[in-house]
């Protein structure tokens, strides 16, 4: 629970913010971040995060008003040692205010405090796909966040912005700076950590600034954004759903609500759409009988199924791959073992449909595994793309050029083609060439093409099996 002294402070700050929001819209501090998120049915939402105690102004087609408060001004409160994956009461958490305004359909110019925001296209043809973008500081794994070669997300984001996308899809895991950098490690010395604004800004908003300014975003929630980890920041800054102060991951007693969100669809035009679903709190081991997540994810599947009936061509977006391989290497023998998709989701979804996702879902975009990968199937399964290679320390155990005989990443899935890029940072692009066809390019951190693929319906082929 939130301590009483924090609750009273938050209430006082909220009152201050509401009063400040009614003040004049004169000179104001530029926000720390301003961007556009697409929510249910592709509705655009302007977001701003500011260290000022009042929301900035927004101008929509010449009309200026104050943005609405999404989450009140203040530092993100500690959840307590027993409810946090990284409990560090000494971590700095600068107070910020999260603001938002729905952008009316047909708007032609929007700016926040003078900063122009990108608006959605009616037909979305050029999509950037990225994922797993933060700098890992956790446990025994420490990335050199201060070294742009070791942590290149800013470079990846700038190169992706230069491609001029209509839309950016992030497949989850934004926040990785959970623990302090070791005292003897110069590569990450001075990095913020913990779950407050400072770590979120260093991990996502500051390095991603160029890409945030380039196009609207569709945001999937990753396991790093569960309530026990970066969920408080996820709800304040990124989630497209309505903000609920009673289920925002501050109070562990409400995690059963705050750790799950409903799927939603984003139209792309020409009879196609994205369907975004929240897989953040799944368990790769699978679920024991009676686990509340079984009912939660069964409900998710049914809602995805209803959304998928709206359009003939569907691209699903989540964090956890269902139809891809990962690889582990035995430290003693060197033997490589492949593993398949998430066992928790496979268990629940497979009980409802052997294919796992509804029949009209042709493609699944995911992250979680820190590599780029493509799989296509002779059986009735969607093409899978994994784009978890945009900044976080890479997985370096190679995948095979072809799947070993008898091995599949999903029950009953017969692989017809696969491709991968291991230990290379970059981003993926999708350019629509027809109602159900896409030209896919895998770019390195500088934007150079390293592989190309063609998607036709639910099938895909790539130029090279291994980059």
N, C-alpha and C positions, 0 to 999 in steps of 0.2 A: 504493500500500500504506500501511497505518497505520504510522507510525514506531514503533520498538521501545519508546521511552520512553512513548508513549501506550498501547501495548498492555499494558505492565506496570502502568501506573497504572490502566487500566480493570479489569485482573484484581484488583488490590488493592481497588478500590472495590466490585467485584461481591462479593468475599468479605465486605467490611464490611456491605454491604446484606443478604446472606443471614443473617449473624449477627444483624443488627438486626431482621430480620423475625421472628426467634424470640423476641425480647424481649417483655415484657408489653405489653398494649394499653391503656396508661393515657392520660394527656393527650397530645394530639398536634396538630401543626400542621395546619390545614385545607388540603386540596390546592389547588393553583393552578387545577385544572380537574377536574371529575368529570362523567361522561356515560355514555350507553349506546349502543353500536354493535350493529347487527344483522348477523350473519355468515351462514354457510352454513345454508340451510334456515330462516333467520330466527332463529337462536339468538342470544339477547341476551348481550352481554358488557359488564360494567361496566368502565369505564376510569377511571383517575385519574392525574394528573400532579402531582408534588409536588417542591418544592425541598428537602424533608427527605431525609435519607439512608435512611429506612425507609418502606415502604408504609403507608398509612393502614389503619385497620380498616374492614371492611364488615360490615353487619348484614343478614342475609337472614331475614325472618320470625322475628326474635327471636334468631337465632344469630349471634354475632359472631366473626369471625376476621380474620387479616391478609390483605390482598390479595396476590396473587402478583406477583413481579417480572416485567414484560414486557421491559424494557430497563434495564440497570443504571445506577445513579447516575453522572452525569458530564456534562461538556460534549460537544456533538456535535463530533467531530474533523474537522479540515480534510481535504479530499480531495486537495489539491494543485492547483497552478495549471493544469496540463494536463487536469484531470478535473472542473473546476467551471466552470459558466457565469458565476459571480460569485465570484472568489477574493479574499477580503478577510481576511487573517490578523489584522488589528487589530479585527475585529468582535467585540463582546461576545457570549459564549455562556454564560449562566448554567447551572451544572450542575442537572440535574433527573433524577428517577427516574420511569419509566413503569410503571404497575401495572395489573393486570387480574384479573378473576374472572368465570368463567362463571356466569350466573344460571340456576338450575334452572327448568325449565318449571313453571308454576303458582304461582310465587312471587307474593306479594301485597304485600309491602313490602320495599324495599331502600334502605339509606342508606349513604353513605360518610362517615365521621367526622361523623355527624349530619346530613349533607345528603341529603335524599330524592332518589332517582333515578326517572325515569319508566320505566314498564314497558310492553311491547308489548301491544296489543289482539289478541284472537283474530281478529276481522274488522277490518281496517284500512279505514276509510271516508274519513278526512280527511288529506290529504297536502299538506305544503308543499314546493315545489320551488324551490331557489335554486342559484346557481352563480357562479363568478368573483367571490369575495368580498374578496380582499385589496387592499391599497393599492399601486398600481404605483410602484416606485422602481427604474428600470432604464434604463441607456443614456442616451438623451435624453428619456425620458418620466418625468416626476415629478408625481405626484398630491399634492395638499395633504392629507396624512394627518391633520393637526391640525385641519382644518376639517370639522365634521360635515355641512356642506352639500356639500362636494366629495367627502368620503368618508363615506357615510351607512350603512355596514353595521350599526353598532350600532343605529341607528334602524330599519332594515329588519328586523333580527333581533327586536327588541322587538315590532314590529307583527305579525310572523309568529307570535311566541309568543302574542300576545293572541288570535289566531284559534283557538287551542287545537287544534293538529293531533294526530292519532294517530301520525304519522310525519313525519320531515323527510328529504327526499332532496336531497343536495348533488351536483351534476353535475360537480364538479371545479374545480381551480385555487383553492387556499386561500392559498398563499404567494406574495406579490409583492414583498416588500421585500428586494430582492437587492443593490442598490447604495446607498452613502451619499447622503443628501440633499445637494444642492449647498450650499455655504457661504452663498450669497446668497439662498436660498429659505426664507423664514420659514414657509411653509405646511407644510413637513415637517421643520422644524428639530428636532433631537433624536431623530428616529425611529430605533429600532433597525433594523439591516439585517444581511444575511448569512443563513446557513441554520441558525442556532442557535435555542434556545428563545425568546430575547427577541423576535426578529422573528416567529416563529410565534405567540407569545402576542399581540403587538400586532396581527397581521393576522387572526387567527381566534378564538382562545380568549377573549380579553378582550372584544372587541366582540360575539361570538356567545353570550355567557354566558346571556342570557335564553332563547334558543332551544335551547341545549344542555340546559337544565333543563326544557324544555317537553315533549319527546317523544324517543323513540329515533331514531337516525339511520342512514340508509343512505348510504354514502360512495363515490362514484366517484373514480377517480384521474385527475387532469389532467396535461397536459404540464408544468406547473410543479412536479409532484411526481416527475419522472424523477430518476434517481440523480444526474445532473449538476446538478440544481437542488435542489428541496426534498425529495428522496427519503429522506434520512436521517430527517428529521422525520416524513415520511409513515409510514415503517415503525415508528418508535418510538411515535407518538401515535395514528394513525388506521386503518391498514390492518386489516381484520378477520381476516386470515389469521394463522396461527401465525408468531411472530417467530423468524427464523433469524439468529443472530449472524454466520453466515458469508455471508449474502446480504441485508444490510440497507442497502446503498448506501455503507457506510463504505469498503469495499475496491473500487476500480474494476475489479479483475480479476474480480469476481463480478457485475458489472453485467448480464451476459447472463442471469443468473438473477433478480437483484433488480429489474430493470426490467419484469418481467412477472408477472402473477398470474392464477390460474384464475378463470373466471366462477363465479358462485354465484347461487342463487335465494332470494328472500324471499317466502314465501306472504302473500297479502293476504286470503284467504278468498273464498268464492263462486266457486271455480274459476279464480281469477286469481293472478298472481304477478309480481314484479319479477325481471328477470334482469340482473345487474350485470356488465359486462365492462370490462376494463382496456385502454384505447386510448392510454395516456399516451405511448408511445414511437413512435407512428406518424410518418409524414412526409407533409406535405400536398403535396409535390412528386411523390410516388409512389416506388416502390422500384426500384432497379436489379437486374438478374438476379443471383442469388446472395446477395442481402441476407438475413441470417438472420431478419429480421423477417417475411419472406414465410411461412416455415414456422411462426413463432410465432403469427402472427395467423390462419393457416389452422387451427391447432390450437384457437385461441380460438373460431373460428366453429363448428367441430365440437362443441365442448363446449357452446356456446350452443344449438346445434340439439338436443342430447340433453336439455338442461334444458327447452327449449321444448316437448318432447313430454309433459312431466308435467302440464300444465294446458292447458285450451282457450283461455285468454285471457292473453296475455303482454305486459307493458310492459318494454321493454329500457331500460337506463340506462347511458350512457357519457359521456365528455367531448366527443368530436368528433362533430358532426352529420354524418349521411349524406345527409339529404334536405332540407337548408335552403340558402337563399341567404345570402351575404355580399356586401358592396359596397365597391368602391374608387373614389375620385375622383382623376382625373388632376390633379396640382397645376398644370399648365400650361394645360390646355384646360378643366378643370372637368367633363369627361365622366365619367359614372358607368359602371363595368363591374361586372357581377354575376359571382360565382364560386359554385361548387357545393360539395358535401360533400368530405370528406377524401379526397384522391387515393390515399393509401396503403391505407386500409381498403377503398375502392371497388375498387381493383385486386385485392386478395387475396380479399375477400368475393365480388366479382363473378365471379371464376373458379369459385366454388363454387355460387353461386346468383345469377341475374340480378337478383333482387329485392333482393339484398345481405344481408338478414336472413331467417331461416327464416319459412315461411308463417304460422305461428301467432303471430308477433310482430305486434301490432296498433298499438303506439305506441312511439316512441323519444323518450326525454328526454335532452337534451344541453345543453352550454354552449359554451365556447370563443369563440364570437362574442359580443361584449359588447352584447347587445340582447335583447329578447323577440321571438319569432317563432313562427308556426304555419304549417304547410303540410299540405294534405290532397290526395289524389290520386284521380283517376278510375281509374287503373291499380291493380294489385294491390301497392301499396306502403303501408307504415305511415304513420300520421299522425306528423309530427315537431313537437315543441315544443323551442324553445331558450330557456333561462332563465339566460343569462349576464349578468344585469343587477342583481346584488345589492350591488355595492360598488366594483368595479374601474372605472376611468375608461372611459366609454362609447364605443362606436363611434357616430359621428354622421353617417355617410353614409346617407341615407334609402334604404329599399327601395321599389320601386314598389307601387301598390295591387294590381296584377295582374301576373303574369309576362309579360314580352315574348313575342311569338309565337315559337315554336320553341325557347325556352330552358327548361331544366329543371335542377334541382339534382342529379339522379341519372340514370344511363342508363335510358332507357325509361320514366321517371316522368312521367305526364301530370297536371299540376296542375289541381285543380278548385276550390281555395280557398286563400287565403293572407292572413295578417294580421301586423302588426308594430308594435312600439313602439320608436322610436329615441330615444336620449338621455334616458331616464327610468329612474330607479332604483326597484327594488321586488322583489316576489316573486310567485310563481304558486301557486295552490292548486287541488287536485283533490278533488272530493267525489263519492263513488260514489253513483250513483242506480239502479244495476242491475248484473247480472253483467258486462256489457260496455259500460256507459254511465257517463259522468262529466260533472259540471258543473265547468268550469274558470273561474277568475276571475284576472285579472291585476290586482294591487294595486300602488299606488305605495308610497313609503317609509313613509307614515303609515297604510297599510292601506286607503285608499280604492280602490274598484273603478274600474279604467280601461277594462276590456274583459271580456267574458264569452264563453265558448265552450262548445259541446256536443260531446262525443265519443260516437260510437256505433260500436262495433266498431273498424275501422281508419280510419273517416272522422271528420272534425271540421269544424265551421263556427263562425265567430266573429261577434259582433254588428257590429264595425266593422273595416274592412280596415287602417286606420291610426289609431293612438291619437294 
